[in-house]
Amino acid sequence: MDGDNSFSSEERDLSLEREHMKKVEAALFISGKFLSLKELVALTDINPILLRKLLEDLGDRYKDSAIEIVSKGDMWKMDVGAEYLGMVNRLATGSTEFTKAEQESLAIIAYKQPIKQSVLIKIRGNKGYDHIKKFVQLGLLHKKRAGHTWELSLRDEFYDYFHLHPQDSLPSNP
């Protein structure tokens, strides 16, 4: 026996699981945005099945905290609990998840919805296509065929994402 330096296989497994949990936690903390399972696997080198369990465990760990693990489909991020958003927003200078250009595109869609994609592209330029794709992937926008173009409108997930209420967040489009 090696004395104090020997570890049982259970102790090694527990230690490895704690190390994996720390990797996932660090990745979610620093990203400031939703990360897909694929991105998390690439960052942490953790098996996807184990990774899902760790994400669930991490969500449980933060359940009674000011921090929460938010999931949307196969994407996760660490966020501040709704009751602390006001305080945090006073400290924050901007969103790390969206570029200024993306924020501007989303603001136009939110204000003018429903808006035709072709109109948004005339206003924002060709980069608007990338912005729309990202917003649709995140579940923030609904795209509906309208002739040769698409009609864009906000989904309920937009309001959830930004912790808004549809009835009191945006003025009606004149």
ZAFITI-707655 format. One line per 2 residues: number of its first residue (from 1); their letters; for each residue x, y, z of N, C-alpha, C. Coordinates in Angstrom, 3 decimals, padded with zeros to 6 digits, always signed. Example, Ala and Ser with C-alpha at 12.3 -4.5 7.8 and 13.67 -1.06 7.14 Angstrom:
BEGIN
1	as	+013.190/-005.690/+007.800/+012.300/-004.500/+007.800/+013.200/-003.300/+007.800 | +012.850/-002.250/+007.080/+013.670/-001.060/+007.140/+012.900/+000.030/+007.870
end
This chain:
BEGIN
1	md	+000.836/-001.196/+000.000/+000.000/+000.000/+000.000/+000.873/+001.248/+000.000 | +000.370/+002.259/-000.671/+001.097/+003.519/-000.739/+000.766/+004.424/+000.431
3	gd	-000.067/+004.008/+001.371/-000.417/+004.855/+002.507/-001.379/+005.943/+002.098 | -001.082/+007.184/+002.490/-001.967/+008.332/+002.257/-002.059/+008.721/+000.792
5	ns	-001.111/+008.289/-000.038/-001.094/+008.682/-001.445/-001.971/+007.811/-002.330 | -002.528/+006.723/-001.775/-003.351/+005.857/-002.616/-004.796/+006.335/-002.593
7	fs	-005.418/+006.282/-003.754/-006.816/+006.688/-003.893/-007.604/+005.511/-004.416 | -008.797/+005.366/-003.899/-009.674/+004.326/-004.428/-010.186/+004.766/-005.787
9	se	-010.710/+003.824/-006.546/-011.228/+004.189/-007.860/-012.419/+005.138/-007.711 | -013.187/+004.990/-006.641/-014.308/+005.912/-006.407/-013.812/+007.327/-006.168
11	er	-012.732/+007.464/-005.395/-012.164/+008.782/-005.119/-011.615/+009.412/-006.398 | -010.962/+008.596/-007.240/-010.448/+009.112/-008.514/-011.592/+009.561/-009.416
13	dl	-012.666/+008.747/-009.484/-013.829/+009.104/-010.306/-014.469/+010.406/-009.823 | -014.608/+010.541/-008.502/-015.202/+011.740/-007.928/-014.336/+012.961/-008.207
15	sl	-013.033/+012.785/-008.091/-012.098/+013.877/-008.364/-012.170/+014.293/-009.841 | -012.232/+013.307/-010.728/-012.336/+013.589/-012.165/-013.654/+014.287/-012.488
17	er	-014.734/+013.840/-011.867/-016.040/+014.475/-012.102/-016.024/+015.926/-011.624 | -015.416/+016.180/-010.467/-015.309/+017.567/-009.969/-014.498/+018.421/-010.933
19	eh	-013.421/+017.863/-011.489/-012.595/+018.600/-012.445/-013.390/+018.895/-013.725 | -014.150/+017.926/-014.204/-015.002/+018.146/-015.377/-016.035/+019.242/-015.100
21	mk	-016.642/+019.196/-013.922/-017.643/+020.192/-013.545/-017.025/+021.586/-013.558 | -015.814/+021.720/-013.061/-015.128/+023.013/-013.043/-014.865/+023.517/-014.457
23	kv	-014.490/+022.609/-015.368/-014.261/+023.000/-016.770/-015.535/+023.553/-017.399 | -016.651/+022.851/-017.189/-017.932/+023.276/-017.763/-018.343/+024.618/-017.171
25	ea	-018.211/+024.730/-015.869/-018.569/+025.965/-015.174/-017.740/+027.140/-015.690 | -016.455/+026.935/-015.852/-015.570/+027.990/-016.347/-015.942/+028.396/-017.773
27	al	-016.227/+027.409/-018.615/-016.595/+027.706/-020.010/-017.881/+028.530/-020.064 | -018.881/+028.142/-019.288/-020.150/+028.883/-019.292/-019.970/+030.278/-018.704
29	fi	-019.167/+030.377/-017.666/-018.950/+031.660/-017.004/-018.288/+032.668/-017.936 | -017.235/+032.254/-018.595/-016.453/+033.200/-019.390/-017.093/+033.521/-020.741
31	sg	-017.918/+032.596/-021.270/-018.453/+032.807/-022.619/-019.432/+033.974/-022.678 | -020.297/+034.118/-021.674/-021.282/+035.195/-021.696/-022.331/+035.015/-022.774
33	kf	-022.413/+033.838/-023.366/-023.387/+033.587/-024.427/-023.763/+032.113/-024.405 | -024.790/+031.767/-025.178/-025.172/+030.364/-025.295/-024.067/+029.591/-025.999
35	ls	-023.767/+028.415/-025.476/-022.811/+027.504/-026.101/-023.543/+026.210/-026.439 | -023.284/+025.696/-027.611/-023.897/+024.435/-028.023/-023.165/+023.277/-027.362
37	lk	-023.807/+022.122/-027.368/-023.183/+020.914/-026.831/-021.871/+020.646/-027.568 | -021.890/+020.829/-028.881/-020.693/+020.609/-029.696/-019.556/+021.547/-029.264
39	el	-019.890/+022.824/-029.020/-018.869/+023.779/-028.583/-018.318/+023.399/-027.203 | -019.223/+022.984/-026.321/-018.784/+022.592/-024.976/-017.904/+021.343/-025.008
41	va	-018.249/+020.389/-025.861/-017.418/+019.189/-026.012/-016.033/+019.592/-026.509 | -015.974/+020.468/-027.512/-014.692/+020.901/-028.074/-013.848/+021.647/-027.031
43	lt	-014.492/+022.454/-026.201/-013.766/+023.219/-025.189/-013.271/+022.364/-024.033 | -014.078/+021.393/-023.615/-013.788/+020.658/-022.386/-013.244/+019.253/-022.594
45	di	-013.390/+018.714/-023.801/-012.995/+017.326/-024.077/-013.753/+016.321/-023.208 | -015.014/+016.635/-022.907/-015.845/+015.755/-022.088/-016.860/+015.065/-022.991
47	np	-017.071/+013.788/-022.773/-018.049/+012.989/-023.507/-019.421/+013.674/-023.447 | -020.140/+013.779/-024.576/-021.431/+014.479/-024.609/-022.467/+013.937/-023.616
49	il	-022.468/+012.631/-023.386/-023.436/+012.049/-022.445/-023.123/+012.518/-021.028 | -021.854/+012.453/-020.656/-021.438/+012.942/-019.341/-021.647/+014.447/-019.237
51	lr	-021.374/+015.145/-020.323/-021.526/+016.606/-020.344/-022.964/+017.007/-020.044 | -023.933/+016.324/-020.631/-025.352/+016.619/-020.349/-025.663/+016.434/-018.863
53	kl	-025.131/+015.371/-018.267/-025.359/+015.123/-016.842/-024.723/+016.236/-016.007 | -023.517/+016.640/-016.374/-022.829/+017.709/-015.639/-023.588/+019.027/-015.741
55	le	-024.143/+019.316/-016.924/-024.925/+020.541/-017.100/-026.171/+020.519/-016.214 | -026.801/+019.359/-016.139/-027.978/+019.209/-015.270/-027.575/+019.394/-013.808
57	dl	-026.473/+018.769/-013.399/-025.986/+018.897/-012.024/-025.607/+020.346/-011.707 | -024.987/+021.007/-012.669/-024.607/+022.400/-012.483/-025.849/+023.276/-012.326
59	gd	-026.881/+022.994/-013.130/-028.151/+023.723/-012.991/-028.730/+023.546/-011.598 | -028.670/+022.320/-011.070/-029.159/+022.054/-009.712/-028.325/+022.800/-008.671
61	ry	-027.021/+022.828/-008.894/-026.127/+023.503/-007.940/-026.460/+024.992/-007.821 | -026.841/+025.620/-008.920/-027.123/+027.056/-008.928/-028.608/+027.378/-008.695
63	kd	-029.412/+026.372/-008.414/-030.861/+026.562/-008.294/-031.243/+027.667/-007.296 | -030.609/+027.745/-006.150/-030.936/+028.742/-005.129/-029.893/+029.848/-005.076
65	sa	-029.400/+030.223/-006.227/-028.315/+031.198/-006.332/-028.772/+032.400/-007.159 | -027.974/+033.444/-007.142/-028.238/+034.596/-008.000/-027.851/+034.300/-009.442
67	ie	-027.153/+033.208/-009.649/-026.715/+032.758/-010.972/-027.557/+031.554/-011.357 | -027.854/+031.430/-012.649/-028.609/+030.273/-013.115/-028.000/+029.745/-014.408
69	iv	-028.235/+028.453/-014.646/-027.824/+027.836/-015.907/-029.084/+027.783/-016.763 | -029.041/+028.476/-017.893/-030.190/+028.581/-018.787/-029.944/+027.671/-019.984
71	sk	-030.976/+026.890/-020.361/-030.826/+026.037/-021.533/-031.925/+026.329/-022.535 | -031.561/+026.228/-023.793/-032.485/+026.354/-024.926/-032.090/+025.282/-025.908
73	gd	-032.881/+024.209/-025.923/-032.537/+023.095/-026.804/-031.207/+022.507/-026.405 | -030.254/+022.489/-027.327/-028.921/+021.952/-027.059/-027.903/+023.068/-026.832
75	mw	-028.365/+024.159/-026.226/-027.466/+025.278/-025.948/-027.643/+025.704/-024.496 | -026.530/+026.110/-023.871/-026.556/+026.500/-022.467/-025.737/+027.760/-022.266
77	km	-026.140/+028.503/-021.229/-025.328/+029.640/-020.803/-025.559/+029.879/-019.323 | -024.632/+030.570/-018.729/-024.746/+030.985/-017.341/-025.263/+032.412/-017.369
79	dv	-026.269/+032.701/-016.537/-026.873/+034.024/-016.550/-027.212/+034.443/-015.129 | -027.515/+035.703/-014.987/-027.939/+036.251/-013.704/-029.431/+035.991/-013.549
81	ga	-029.846/+035.636/-012.340/-031.260/+035.422/-012.068/-032.058/+036.692/-012.303 | -033.310/+036.528/-012.713/-034.167/+037.659/-013.089/-034.255/+038.723/-012.002
83	ey	-034.298/+038.301/-010.744/-034.454/+039.279/-009.661/-033.238/+040.181/-009.468 | -032.110/+039.835/-010.097/-030.895/+040.646/-009.953/-030.528/+041.402/-011.231
85	lg	-031.363/+041.288/-012.239/-031.049/+041.919/-013.529/-030.926/+043.433/-013.437 | -031.815/+044.076/-012.702/-031.765/+045.531/-012.579/-030.422/+046.003/-012.053
87	mv	-029.963/+045.381/-010.988/-028.683/+045.742/-010.396/-027.544/+045.475/-011.378 | -027.555/+044.318/-012.003/-026.482/+043.947/-012.918/-026.474/+044.851/-014.151
89	nr	-027.654/+045.195/-014.659/-027.722/+046.063/-015.836/-027.119/+047.437/-015.565 | -027.193/+047.897/-014.330/-026.563/+049.184/-013.994/-025.043/+049.077/-014.072
91	la	-024.516/+047.881/-013.845/-023.068/+047.664/-013.894/-022.565/+047.355/-015.297 | -023.405/+046.689/-016.071/-022.980/+046.213/-017.389/-022.906/+047.352/-018.391
93	tg	-021.947/+047.263/-019.270/-021.806/+048.284/-020.303/-022.315/+047.815/-021.649 | -022.613/+046.532/-021.779/-023.103/+046.017/-023.054/-023.150/+044.510/-023.036
95	st	-023.734/+043.953/-024.075/-023.891/+042.512/-024.167/-022.675/+041.897/-024.838 | -022.203/+040.802/-024.290/-021.088/+040.120/-024.935/-021.582/+039.136/-025.988
97	ef	-022.888/+038.853/-025.969/-023.412/+037.851/-026.889/-023.654/+038.414/-028.287 | -024.010/+039.681/-028.387/-024.333/+040.277/-029.676/-023.411/+041.451/-029.958
99	tk	-022.947/+041.533/-031.202/-022.150/+042.695/-031.607/-023.071/+043.901/-031.678 | -022.476/+045.076/-031.774/-023.270/+046.303/-031.893/-024.148/+046.237/-033.152
101	ae	-023.594/+045.747/-034.245/-024.350/+045.636/-035.498/-025.535/+044.676/-035.335 | -025.310/+043.541/-034.645/-026.404/+042.590/-034.410/-027.482/+043.213/-033.528
103	qe	-027.053/+043.947/-032.507/-028.018/+044.620/-031.633/-028.863/+045.609/-032.428 | -028.233/+046.334/-033.336/-028.959/+047.314/-034.146/-029.965/+046.615/-035.058
105	sl	-029.573/+045.509/-035.674/-030.498/+044.750/-036.529/-031.678/+044.234/-035.713 | -031.400/+043.693/-034.552/-032.460/+043.162/-033.698/-033.390/+044.276/-033.228
107	ai	-032.838/+045.427/-032.940/-033.657/+046.568/-032.513/-034.608/+047.008/-033.629 | -034.121/+047.025/-034.857/-034.970/+047.402/-035.996/-036.104/+046.396/-036.156
109	ia	-035.777/+045.126/-036.073/-036.805/+044.084/-036.195/-037.827/+044.236/-035.080 | -037.346/+044.434/-033.858/-038.247/+044.562/-032.712/-039.171/+045.769/-032.863
111	yk	-038.643/+046.871/-033.344/-039.440/+048.093/-033.459/-040.429/+048.027/-034.625 | -040.014/+047.479/-035.758/-040.836/+047.509/-036.966/-041.613/+046.222/-037.222
113	qp	-041.494/+045.219/-036.374/-042.131/+043.926/-036.636/-043.630/+044.051/-036.862 | -044.186/+043.223/-037.721/-043.459/+042.335/-038.623/-042.779/+043.151/-039.722
115	ik	-041.594/+042.731/-040.098/-040.809/+043.433/-041.113/-040.339/+042.412/-042.134 | -040.348/+042.805/-043.388/-039.846/+041.918/-044.430/-038.323/+041.885/-044.370
117	qs	-037.774/+040.704/-044.600/-036.332/+040.541/-044.590/-035.687/+041.484/-045.596 | -036.296/+041.635/-046.763/-035.728/+042.504/-047.801/-035.613/+043.951/-047.322
119	vl	-036.557/+044.403/-046.514/-036.507/+045.766/-045.970/-035.341/+045.879/-044.983 | -035.202/+044.871/-044.115/-034.103/+044.898/-043.152/-032.754/+044.911/-043.882
121	ik	-032.623/+044.129/-044.942/-031.362/+044.064/-045.688/-031.073/+045.410/-046.352 | -032.097/+046.090/-046.851/-031.890/+047.428/-047.427/-031.371/+048.395/-046.372
123	ir	-031.862/+048.254/-045.140/-031.451/+049.150/-044.050/-030.067/+048.771/-043.527 | -029.818/+047.473/-043.305/-028.621/+047.007/-042.604/-027.516/+046.496/-043.527
125	gn	-027.835/+046.182/-044.779/-026.828/+045.622/-045.682/-026.803/+044.103/-045.589 | -025.930/+043.497/-046.389/-025.881/+042.035/-046.494/-025.528/+041.314/-045.203
127	kg	-024.864/+041.973/-044.266/-024.545/+041.347/-042.975/-025.831/+040.990/-042.233 | -026.924/+041.652/-042.593/-028.216/+041.367/-041.969/-028.627/+039.908/-042.121
129	yd	-028.223/+039.272/-043.220/-028.542/+037.851/-043.415/-027.929/+036.997/-042.300 | -026.670/+037.298/-041.959/-026.000/+036.560/-040.882/-026.685/+036.815/-039.537
131	hi	-027.085/+038.062/-039.329/-027.759/+038.419/-038.079/-029.073/+037.646/-037.952 | -029.855/+037.636/-039.025/-031.143/+036.936/-039.019/-030.931/+035.452/-038.738
133	kk	-029.941/+034.857/-039.408/-029.656/+033.431/-039.212/-029.358/+033.147/-037.741 | -028.539/+033.984/-037.131/-028.174/+033.802/-035.725/-029.403/+033.935/-034.828
135	fv	-030.242/+034.947/-035.084/-031.423/+035.172/-034.241/-032.417/+034.028/-034.372 | -032.541/+033.485/-035.581/-033.448/+032.344/-035.796/-032.897/+031.116/-035.067
137	ql	-031.577/+030.887/-035.157/-030.957/+029.745/-034.472/-031.138/+029.831/-032.958 | -031.086/+031.041/-032.425/-031.266/+031.240/-030.993/-032.739/+031.186/-030.592
139	gl	-033.625/+031.126/-031.598/-035.051/+031.054/-031.307/-035.677/+032.399/-030.990 | -034.992/+033.493/-031.314/-035.503/+034.823/-031.003/-036.466/+035.346/-032.066
141	lh	-036.313/+034.855/-033.306/-037.112/+035.342/-034.436/-037.926/+034.224/-035.069 | -039.046/+034.631/-035.613/-039.881/+033.736/-036.418/-039.786/+034.232/-037.862
143	kk	-039.503/+033.310/-038.798/-039.449/+033.628/-040.227/-040.626/+032.959/-040.909 | -041.371/+033.748/-041.672/-042.517/+033.215/-042.409/-042.411/+033.708/-043.847
145	ra	-042.594/+032.803/-044.795/-042.501/+033.143/-046.219/-043.529/+034.213/-046.550 | -043.088/+035.256/-047.247/-043.969/+036.345/-047.688/-043.583/+036.700/-049.119
147	gh	-044.153/+035.997/-050.081/-043.800/+036.224/-051.483/-042.390/+035.757/-051.758 | -041.562/+036.671/-052.290/-040.177/+036.327/-052.618/-039.222/+036.547/-051.449
149	tw	-039.743/+036.994/-050.331/-038.896/+037.291/-049.180/-039.474/+036.591/-047.950 | -038.998/+036.983/-046.795/-039.476/+036.430/-045.530/-040.016/+037.557/-044.671
151	el	-041.003/+037.244/-043.867/-041.498/+038.198/-042.879/-040.900/+037.802/-041.534 | -040.317/+038.766/-040.842/-039.642/+038.514/-039.571/-040.455/+039.104/-038.425
153	sl	-040.588/+038.342/-037.373/-041.252/+038.850/-036.167/-040.602/+038.194/-034.954 | -040.819/+038.803/-033.805/-040.226/+038.299/-032.568/-040.995/+037.089/-032.062
155	rd	-040.272/+036.156/-031.501/-040.891/+034.998/-030.849/-040.964/+035.285/-029.353 | -041.751/+034.525/-028.656/-041.854/+034.680/-027.206/-040.487/+034.541/-026.543
157	ef	-039.615/+033.725/-027.145/-038.284/+033.514/-026.592/-037.468/+034.808/-026.551 | -037.741/+035.745/-027.469/-037.071/+037.048/-027.440/-037.363/+037.742/-026.118
159	yd	-038.622/+037.770/-025.754/-039.035/+038.437/-024.519/-038.462/+037.720/-023.297 | -038.448/+036.391/-023.340/-037.863/+035.621/-022.236/-036.364/+035.896/-022.134
161	yf	-035.711/+035.899/-023.276/-034.258/+036.070/-023.328/-033.833/+037.397/-022.708 | -034.581/+038.458/-023.046/-034.232/+039.789/-022.553/-035.025/+040.169/-021.305
163	hl	-035.733/+039.185/-020.742/-036.511/+039.386/-019.520/-037.480/+040.557/-019.665 | -038.220/+040.547/-020.765/-039.211/+041.579/-021.070/-040.603/+040.961/-021.073
165	hp	-041.610/+041.832/-021.049/-042.994/+041.394/-021.195/-043.520/+042.032/-022.475 | -044.067/+041.243/-023.403/-044.502/+041.779/-024.703/-045.443/+042.978/-024.584
167	qd	-046.353/+042.964/-023.629/-047.354/+044.018/-023.549/-046.782/+045.371/-023.118 | -045.655/+045.385/-022.411/-045.163/+046.673/-021.953/-043.723/+046.973/-022.387
169	sl	-043.215/+046.234/-023.382/-041.816/+046.430/-023.745/-041.604/+047.302/-024.969 | -042.422/+047.133/-025.978/-042.173/+047.837/-027.232/-043.433/+048.581/-027.683
171	ps	-043.283/+049.798/-028.202/-044.453/+050.512/-028.693/-045.001/+049.850/-029.959 | -046.262/+050.077/-030.231/-046.851/+049.551/-031.478/-046.263/+050.303/-032.631
173	np	-046.063/+049.613/-033.744/-045.523/+050.241/-034.943/-046.607/+051.105/-035.572 | -046.339/+052.403/-035.757/-047.377/+053.287/-036.324/-047.726/+052.957/-037.747
end
